[in-house]
């Protein structure tokens, strides 16, 4: 069974840094990409950053230049280095893993989420 476990969230002052990590417990077959999404109070879940099995990365405009996503070659572990944090970065951050199941079909797996709070 696919399980994703996140860690690294917490309380940090504006301008500070945090590093989130996410590891897969279980099968790592057919991983297409891993990434991070976040959901703030009153808002829908949004993409933060993703990295594909080929190493391509994608970032939300709001975090470009501040956040860096990285993963091992098996894509069973993914990290999100967050620098220059802002109060608007406050959200629950969810690890995402996308896998190929058949043909072009894809399925997403999600972690339980880790709270990031940026406040002075």
Secondary structure, 3 states (H helix, E strand, C coil): CCEEEEECCEEECCCCCEEEEEEEECCCCCEEEEEEEEECCCCCCEEEEEEECCCCEEECCCCCCCEEEEECCCCCEEEEEECCCCHHHCEEEEEEEEEECCCCCEEEEECCCEEEEECC
